[in-house]
Amino acid sequence: MRSSSSRIRKLVAFVVIATTLTLSASAFAEKPGYTESKDDAGQVVKFTDDPLGATGLDPNIPMIGSRKPAQRTQMLRPRVNFVTEMRRSVEAL
């Protein structure tokens, strides 16, 4: 009885290891997002999945413009006629 239990454990361990190795090997099978070549000037690396080469980022396409923002004014304006108002309030006493 003990030998069949150890055989089952070995079989389960083998299946787990084989599955792990198979799945990890497929993870490394992705193609790189670049190509390398040699040129007279040196090595040339061209990225195939470059997001800056995407459509819609061309500086020559027409853009929708917006109005200029409103002119800013001071929210707390200095009181120019403060002295005359003070005189009126004191005279009213």
HELIX and SHEET records of a PDB file:
HELIX    1   1 ARG A    2  ALA A   27  1                                  26    
HELIX    2   2 PRO A   51  GLY A   53  5                                   3    
HELIX    3   3 PHE A   82  GLU A   91  1                                  10    
SHEET    1   A 2 TYR A  34  LYS A  38  0                                        
SHEET    2   A 2 GLN A  43  PHE A  47 -1                                        
END                                                                             
